[in-house]
Amino acid sequence: MPDAPLVSPKGFSHLAIRVTDLDRSVAFYSRVLGFDVFDDLRDDPRLPRVFGTIGSTAVELLKTKASGPAAPADGAGNPPGLAAFAFAVEDMDATFAALKAQGLATGDAAQEMGRAKLAWVRDPDGTMFELIELPRKAASMAELAPRFKARRAAGSG
């Protein structure tokens, strides 16, 4: 049994994404993922940012320096740093078709990994995120964790 953790989080607070243009990024995340602004601090001289929700996740868009233009994502690259942030979707086939129609996804279909289907998207600054249809229509991996733990315990016993 592992030692007690140094910190016992109550839960996931929010996700912060660095962006070069707050207006453009708010528009992008609103159009693609339904970003719903709840605190707009674009004019804060110390740290311009906008908070909103995507599904049940709080997301903070943080103003940073400019970078190069973004291209569609395929999930094949493995850059250092944040590996991915992911949002669960109900119907990946419909989601992929909508993304492809807007030039936001590449390939003929979503990728399949086990019983999950996923697609990768880049925001205007090149930040990649994942959209995933989880097994059993789960809303998060955390929702599936008890099943994985039970399966692992049954296999080791």
VEXFI-621577 format. One record per atom (N, C-alpha, C): residue number from 1; residue in one letter; x, y, z. Coordinates in steps of 0.1 Angstrom, whole numbers, padded with zeros to 4 digits. Last residue first. Layout:
{NUM A {X Y Z}}
...
This chain:
{157 G {-0059 -0114 -0082}}
{157 G {-0063 -0121 -0070}}
{157 G {-0064 -0135 -0072}}
{156 S {-0056 -0098 -0104}}
{156 S {-0044 -0101 -0096}}
{156 S {-0047 -0110 -0084}}
{155 G {-0080 -0095 -0116}}
{155 G {-0069 -0102 -0124}}
{155 G {-0057 -0106 -0115}}
{154 A {-0094 -0081 -0098}}
{154 A {-0099 -0094 -0101}}
{154 A {-0088 -0102 -0108}}
{153 A {-0080 -0057 -0099}}
{153 A {-0080 -0065 -0086}}
{153 A {-0085 -0079 -0089}}
{152 R {-0086 -0048 -0125}}
{152 R {-0072 -0051 -0121}}
{152 R {-0072 -0060 -0108}}
{151 R {-0114 -0045 -0123}}
{151 R {-0108 -0055 -0132}}
{151 R {-0094 -0058 -0129}}
{150 A {-0115 -0025 -0104}}
{150 A {-0121 -0038 -0101}}
{150 A {-0115 -0048 -0110}}
{149 K {-0102 -0004 -0118}}
{149 K {-0096 -0009 -0105}}
{149 K {-0101 -0023 -0102}}
{148 F {-0119 0000 -0139}}
{148 F {-0106 -0004 -0142}}
{148 F {-0099 -0010 -0129}}
{147 R {-0142 0008 -0124}}
{147 R {-0143 -0004 -0133}}
{147 R {-0129 -0009 -0136}}
{146 P {-0133 0032 -0113}}
{146 P {-0137 0021 -0104}}
{146 P {-0138 0008 -0112}}
{145 A {-0128 0049 -0137}}
{145 A {-0117 0044 -0128}}
{145 A {-0121 0032 -0119}}
{144 L {-0148 0061 -0151}}
{144 L {-0145 0047 -0154}}
{144 L {-0135 0041 -0145}}
{143 E {-0147 0086 -0141}}
{143 E {-0160 0079 -0140}}
{143 E {-0157 0064 -0142}}
{142 A {-0122 0095 -0150}}
{142 A {-0124 0093 -0135}}
{142 A {-0137 0085 -0133}}
{141 M {-0127 0099 -0176}}
{141 M {-0119 0088 -0173}}
{141 M {-0121 0084 -0158}}
{140 S {-0161 0111 -0182}}
{140 S {-0147 0113 -0178}}
{140 S {-0140 0099 -0175}}
{139 A {-0186 0103 -0190}}
{139 A {-0182 0117 -0191}}
{139 A {-0168 0120 -0188}}
{138 A {-0193 0073 -0208}}
{138 A {-0188 0080 -0196}}
{138 A {-0184 0094 -0199}}
{137 K {-0204 0055 -0226}}
{137 K {-0209 0069 -0226}}
{137 K {-0204 0077 -0214}}
{136 R {-0190 0031 -0226}}
{136 R {-0202 0032 -0217}}
{136 R {-0207 0047 -0216}}
{135 P {-0159 0046 -0235}}
{135 P {-0168 0035 -0233}}
{135 P {-0179 0038 -0224}}
{134 L {-0158 0080 -0248}}
{134 L {-0154 0069 -0239}}
{134 L {-0163 0058 -0239}}
{133 E {-0147 0099 -0272}}
{133 E {-0159 0092 -0269}}
{133 E {-0155 0080 -0261}}
{132 I {-0128 0128 -0270}}
{132 I {-0128 0114 -0269}}
{132 I {-0143 0109 -0266}}
{131 L {-0105 0151 -0282}}
{131 L {-0119 0149 -0280}}
{131 L {-0121 0134 -0280}}
{130 E {-0076 0169 -0272}}
{130 E {-0082 0156 -0276}}
{130 E {-0097 0157 -0273}}
{129 F {-0055 0195 -0284}}
{129 F {-0064 0189 -0274}}
{129 F {-0071 0177 -0280}}
{128 M {-0027 0216 -0288}}
{128 M {-0035 0204 -0292}}
{128 M {-0043 0199 -0280}}
{127 T {-0020 0248 -0298}}
{127 T {-0022 0239 -0286}}
{127 T {-0031 0228 -0290}}
{126 G {-0019 0266 -0319}}
{126 G {-0012 0253 -0320}}
{126 G {-0013 0244 -0309}}
{125 D {-0034 0288 -0317}}
{125 D {-0020 0290 -0313}}
{125 D {-0012 0277 -0314}}
{124 P {-0060 0280 -0324}}
{124 P {-0053 0289 -0332}}
{124 P {-0038 0291 -0329}}
{123 D {-0058 0245 -0315}}
{123 D {-0064 0258 -0314}}
{123 D {-0056 0267 -0323}}
{122 R {-0062 0213 -0330}}
{122 R {-0053 0224 -0326}}
{122 R {-0061 0237 -0325}}
{121 V {-0074 0181 -0321}}
{121 V {-0076 0194 -0327}}
{121 V {-0066 0204 -0322}}
{120 W {-0080 0146 -0325}}
{120 W {-0071 0157 -0321}}
{120 W {-0074 0170 -0328}}
{119 A {-0103 0121 -0314}}
{119 A {-0098 0130 -0325}}
{119 A {-0090 0141 -0318}}
{118 L {-0112 0087 -0307}}
{118 L {-0107 0100 -0304}}
{118 L {-0103 0108 -0316}}
{117 K {-0130 0062 -0290}}
{117 K {-0127 0069 -0303}}
{117 K {-0123 0083 -0299}}
{116 A {-0125 0032 -0271}}
{116 A {-0126 0046 -0272}}
{116 A {-0124 0051 -0286}}
{115 R {-0119 0005 -0268}}
{115 R {-0133 0009 -0270}}
{115 R {-0135 0024 -0271}}
{114 G {-0088 0008 -0283}}
{114 G {-0096 0000 -0275}}
{114 G {-0111 0003 -0278}}
{113 M {-0090 0035 -0301}}
{113 M {-0080 0030 -0291}}
{113 M {-0089 0021 -0281}}
{112 E {-0093 0050 -0332}}
{112 E {-0099 0040 -0323}}
{112 E {-0088 0035 -0314}}
{111 Q {-0097 0082 -0346}}
{111 Q {-0088 0071 -0342}}
{111 Q {-0096 0062 -0332}}
{110 A {-0122 0092 -0370}}
{110 A {-0116 0093 -0357}}
{110 A {-0107 0081 -0354}}
{109 A {-0114 0092 -0405}}
{109 A {-0123 0089 -0394}}
{109 A {-0115 0091 -0381}}
{108 D {-0097 0101 -0424}}
{108 D {-0110 0097 -0428}}
{108 D {-0120 0095 -0417}}
{107 G {-0076 0131 -0418}}
{107 G {-0079 0117 -0419}}
{107 G {-0093 0114 -0423}}
{106 T {-0080 0159 -0395}}
{106 T {-0074 0152 -0406}}
{106 T {-0078 0137 -0406}}
{105 A {-0099 0187 -0384}}
{105 A {-0094 0173 -0382}}
{105 A {-0089 0168 -0395}}
{104 L {-0107 0212 -0392}}
{104 L {-0100 0211 -0379}}
{104 L {-0096 0197 -0376}}
{103 G {-0123 0219 -0413}}
{103 G {-0108 0219 -0415}}
{103 G {-0101 0217 -0402}}
{102 Q {-0150 0217 -0410}}
{102 Q {-0144 0230 -0406}}
{102 Q {-0129 0230 -0408}}
{101 A {-0154 0190 -0415}}
{101 A {-0160 0200 -0424}}
{101 A {-0155 0214 -0421}}
{100 K {-0140 0179 -0393}}
{100 K {-0135 0177 -0406}}
{100 K {-0141 0188 -0416}}
{99 L {-0159 0185 -0372}}
{99 L {-0145 0190 -0372}}
{99 L {-0139 0190 -0386}}
{98 A {-0181 0170 -0381}}
{98 A {-0182 0184 -0379}}
{98 A {-0168 0191 -0379}}
{97 A {-0170 0144 -0380}}
{97 A {-0175 0149 -0393}}
{97 A {-0176 0164 -0392}}
{96 F {-0164 0141 -0353}}
{96 F {-0153 0141 -0363}}
{96 F {-0158 0147 -0376}}
{95 T {-0190 0142 -0342}}
{95 T {-0180 0152 -0338}}
{95 T {-0169 0153 -0349}}
{94 A {-0201 0119 -0353}}
{94 A {-0207 0132 -0357}}
{94 A {-0197 0143 -0354}}
{93 D {-0184 0100 -0341}}
{93 D {-0185 0101 -0355}}
{93 D {-0191 0114 -0360}}
{92 M {-0186 0105 -0313}}
{92 M {-0174 0109 -0320}}
{92 M {-0176 0109 -0335}}
{91 D {-0209 0116 -0292}}
{91 D {-0209 0109 -0305}}
{91 D {-0197 0113 -0313}}
{90 E {-0202 0128 -0268}}
{90 E {-0213 0118 -0268}}
{90 E {-0211 0109 -0281}}
{89 V {-0169 0134 -0255}}
{89 V {-0181 0138 -0264}}
{89 V {-0190 0126 -0264}}
{88 A {-0147 0148 -0231}}
{88 A {-0155 0136 -0236}}
{88 A {-0166 0142 -0245}}
{87 F {-0116 0163 -0237}}
{87 F {-0130 0165 -0234}}
{87 F {-0138 0153 -0240}}
{86 A {-0083 0166 -0226}}
{86 A {-0093 0159 -0233}}
{86 A {-0107 0162 -0228}}
{85 F {-0050 0176 -0232}}
{85 F {-0061 0177 -0223}}
{85 F {-0073 0173 -0232}}
{84 A {-0017 0162 -0233}}
{84 A {-0030 0165 -0239}}
{84 A {-0040 0169 -0228}}
{83 A {0010 0167 -0224}}
{83 A {0007 0157 -0234}}
{83 A {-0007 0160 -0241}}
{82 L {0030 0194 -0218}}
{82 L {0016 0189 -0216}}
{82 L {0013 0179 -0227}}
{81 G {0063 0185 -0227}}
{81 G {0053 0194 -0220}}
{81 G {0040 0187 -0218}}
{80 P {0074 0177 -0260}}
{80 P {0075 0177 -0246}}
{80 P {0065 0186 -0240}}
{79 P {0054 0161 -0286}}
{79 P {0062 0171 -0281}}
{79 P {0064 0171 -0266}}
{78 N {0048 0138 -0306}}
{78 N {0050 0137 -0291}}
{78 N {0059 0148 -0286}}
{77 G {0024 0134 -0332}}
{77 G {0036 0140 -0326}}
{77 G {0037 0138 -0311}}
{76 A {-0001 0124 -0337}}
{76 A {0010 0115 -0339}}
{76 A {0023 0121 -0333}}
{75 G {-0024 0140 -0337}}
{75 G {-0021 0132 -0325}}
{75 G {-0008 0124 -0326}}
{74 D {-0030 0156 -0357}}
{74 D {-0033 0142 -0359}}
{74 D {-0030 0134 -0347}}
{73 A {-0043 0189 -0364}}
{73 A {-0036 0180 -0356}}
{73 A {-0039 0166 -0359}}
{72 P {-0037 0217 -0387}}
{72 P {-0046 0206 -0381}}
{72 P {-0037 0196 -0374}}
{71 A {-0016 0243 -0375}}
{71 A {-0020 0234 -0386}}
{71 A {-0029 0224 -0379}}
{70 A {-0011 0278 -0366}}
{70 A {-0014 0264 -0362}}
{70 A {-0019 0256 -0375}}
{69 P {0017 0300 -0368}}
{69 P {0003 0296 -0371}}
{69 P {0001 0281 -0368}}
{68 G {0038 0308 -0339}}
{68 G {0036 0306 -0353}}
{68 G {0021 0301 -0355}}
{67 S {0031 0331 -0313}}
{67 S {0038 0320 -0318}}
{67 S {0034 0318 -0333}}
{66 A {0032 0358 -0288}}
{66 A {0028 0352 -0301}}
{66 A {0037 0340 -0305}}
{65 K {0028 0355 -0252}}
{65 K {0034 0360 -0264}}
{65 K {0030 0352 -0277}}
{64 T {-0005 0352 -0237}}
{64 T {0010 0350 -0237}}
{64 T {0015 0356 -0250}}
{63 K {-0034 0351 -0216}}
{63 K {-0027 0358 -0227}}
{63 K {-0011 0356 -0225}}
{62 L {-0052 0321 -0209}}
{62 L {-0042 0331 -0204}}
{62 L {-0034 0338 -0216}}
{61 L {-0082 0308 -0202}}
{61 L {-0074 0312 -0213}}
{61 L {-0065 0324 -0209}}
{60 E {-0093 0283 -0182}}
{60 E {-0087 0296 -0181}}
{60 E {-0079 0298 -0194}}
{59 V {-0122 0264 -0176}}
{59 V {-0110 0266 -0184}}
{59 V {-0106 0280 -0183}}
{58 A {-0139 0239 -0158}}
{58 A {-0135 0253 -0159}}
{58 A {-0122 0254 -0167}}
{57 T {-0161 0215 -0171}}
{57 T {-0147 0218 -0168}}
{57 T {-0145 0233 -0169}}
{56 S {-0185 0205 -0181}}
{56 S {-0184 0207 -0166}}
{56 S {-0170 0211 -0162}}
{55 G {-0183 0221 -0211}}
{55 G {-0189 0210 -0204}}
{55 G {-0189 0214 -0189}}
{54 I {-0162 0246 -0203}}
{54 I {-0165 0237 -0214}}
{54 I {-0170 0224 -0208}}
{53 T {-0164 0279 -0190}}
{53 T {-0166 0265 -0188}}
{53 T {-0167 0258 -0202}}
{52 G {-0139 0304 -0184}}
{52 G {-0152 0299 -0189}}
{52 G {-0153 0285 -0186}}
{51 F {-0120 0333 -0180}}
{51 F {-0124 0320 -0175}}
{51 F {-0137 0317 -0181}}
{50 V {-0093 0350 -0194}}
{50 V {-0107 0348 -0195}}
{50 V {-0110 0334 -0189}}
{49 R {-0067 0375 -0189}}
{49 R {-0072 0361 -0189}}
{49 R {-0087 0361 -0190}}
{48 P {-0037 0392 -0182}}
{48 P {-0050 0392 -0190}}
{48 P {-0054 0377 -0192}}
{47 L {-0022 0401 -0156}}
{47 L {-0024 0388 -0162}}
{47 L {-0037 0388 -0170}}
{46 R {-0018 0429 -0152}}
{46 R {-0009 0419 -0146}}
{46 R {-0010 0406 -0154}}
{45 P {-0040 0443 -0163}}
{45 P {-0026 0446 -0168}}
{45 P {-0016 0435 -0163}}
{44 D {-0070 0431 -0174}}
{44 D {-0061 0430 -0162}}
{44 D {-0046 0432 -0167}}
{43 D {-0087 0428 -0195}}
{43 D {-0081 0441 -0193}}
{43 D {-0072 0442 -0180}}
{42 R {-0098 0403 -0194}}
{42 R {-0089 0406 -0205}}
{42 R {-0081 0419 -0203}}
{41 L {-0113 0388 -0177}}
{41 L {-0103 0397 -0171}}
{41 L {-0093 0401 -0182}}
{40 D {-0144 0376 -0172}}
{40 D {-0136 0382 -0183}}
{40 D {-0126 0392 -0177}}
{39 D {-0159 0348 -0163}}
{39 D {-0151 0358 -0157}}
{39 D {-0142 0364 -0167}}
{38 F {-0174 0330 -0179}}
{38 F {-0180 0334 -0166}}
{38 F {-0172 0345 -0159}}
{37 V {-0181 0319 -0211}}
{37 V {-0173 0328 -0203}}
{37 V {-0181 0331 -0190}}
{36 D {-0181 0289 -0224}}
{36 D {-0191 0298 -0218}}
{36 D {-0184 0307 -0208}}
{35 F {-0173 0271 -0252}}
{35 F {-0167 0278 -0241}}
{35 F {-0177 0289 -0237}}
{34 G {-0181 0252 -0272}}
{34 G {-0191 0258 -0264}}
{34 G {-0185 0266 -0251}}
{33 L {-0161 0243 -0289}}
{33 L {-0164 0235 -0277}}
{33 L {-0174 0241 -0268}}
{32 V {-0160 0260 -0312}}
{32 V {-0157 0245 -0313}}
{32 V {-0162 0237 -0301}}
{31 R {-0169 0285 -0304}}
{31 R {-0174 0279 -0316}}
{31 R {-0172 0264 -0316}}
{30 S {-0153 0289 -0281}}
{30 S {-0167 0291 -0280}}
{30 S {-0174 0283 -0292}}
{29 Y {-0127 0287 -0290}}
{29 Y {-0132 0277 -0280}}
{29 Y {-0147 0278 -0279}}
{28 F {-0127 0309 -0309}}
{28 F {-0125 0296 -0313}}
{28 F {-0131 0286 -0303}}
{27 A {-0133 0332 -0292}}
{27 A {-0142 0329 -0303}}
{27 A {-0140 0314 -0307}}
{26 V {-0111 0330 -0275}}
{26 V {-0125 0329 -0269}}
{26 V {-0134 0325 -0280}}
{25 S {-0091 0334 -0294}}
{25 S {-0092 0321 -0287}}
{25 S {-0106 0319 -0280}}
{24 R {-0095 0360 -0302}}
{24 R {-0095 0349 -0312}}
{24 R {-0097 0336 -0305}}
{23 D {-0092 0374 -0278}}
{23 D {-0105 0375 -0286}}
{23 D {-0106 0363 -0295}}
{22 L {-0066 0367 -0270}}
{22 L {-0077 0363 -0262}}
{22 L {-0090 0363 -0270}}
{21 D {-0039 0354 -0285}}
{21 D {-0049 0364 -0288}}
{21 D {-0062 0360 -0281}}
{20 T {-0023 0334 -0276}}
{20 T {-0016 0347 -0280}}
{20 T {-0027 0358 -0282}}
{19 V {-0026 0314 -0246}}
{19 V {-0030 0318 -0259}}
{19 V {-0024 0331 -0263}}
{18 R {-0024 0286 -0225}}
{18 R {-0018 0299 -0229}}
{18 R {-0022 0301 -0243}}
{17 I {-0049 0274 -0204}}
{17 I {-0043 0273 -0217}}
{17 I {-0037 0286 -0221}}
{16 A {-0057 0255 -0175}}
{16 A {-0052 0268 -0180}}
{16 A {-0045 0266 -0194}}
{15 L {-0084 0240 -0160}}
{15 L {-0074 0239 -0169}}
{15 L {-0070 0252 -0174}}
{14 H {-0093 0235 -0125}}
{14 H {-0095 0241 -0138}}
{14 H {-0083 0238 -0147}}
{13 S {-0096 0215 -0104}}
{13 S {-0101 0229 -0103}}
{13 S {-0104 0234 -0117}}
{12 F {-0104 0183 -0094}}
{12 F {-0098 0191 -0105}}
{12 F {-0104 0204 -0105}}
{11 G {-0105 0178 -0058}}
{11 G {-0109 0176 -0072}}
{11 G {-0101 0184 -0082}}
{10 K {-0092 0180 -0035}}
{10 K {-0106 0179 -0034}}
{10 K {-0112 0175 -0048}}
{9 P {-0060 0164 -0030}}
{9 P {-0069 0173 -0037}}
{9 P {-0084 0170 -0035}}
{8 S {-0039 0161 -0007}}
{8 S {-0052 0154 -0010}}
{8 S {-0061 0163 -0017}}
{7 V {-0004 0158 -0007}}
{7 V {-0016 0167 -0009}}
{7 V {-0028 0158 -0012}}
{6 L {0012 0137 -0001}}
{6 L {0015 0149 0005}}
{6 L {0003 0159 0004}}
{5 P {-0005 0105 0004}}
{5 P {0000 0116 -0005}}
{5 P {0003 0129 0003}}
{4 A {0007 0078 0023}}
{4 A {-0003 0088 0021}}
{4 A {0003 0099 0012}}
{3 D {0023 0051 0005}}
{3 D {0023 0061 0016}}
{3 D {0012 0071 0013}}
{2 P {0006 0022 -0009}}
{2 P {0015 0034 -0010}}
{2 P {0013 0043 0003}}
{1 M {0009 -0012 0000}}
{1 M {0000 0000 0000}}
{1 M {0009 0012 0000}}
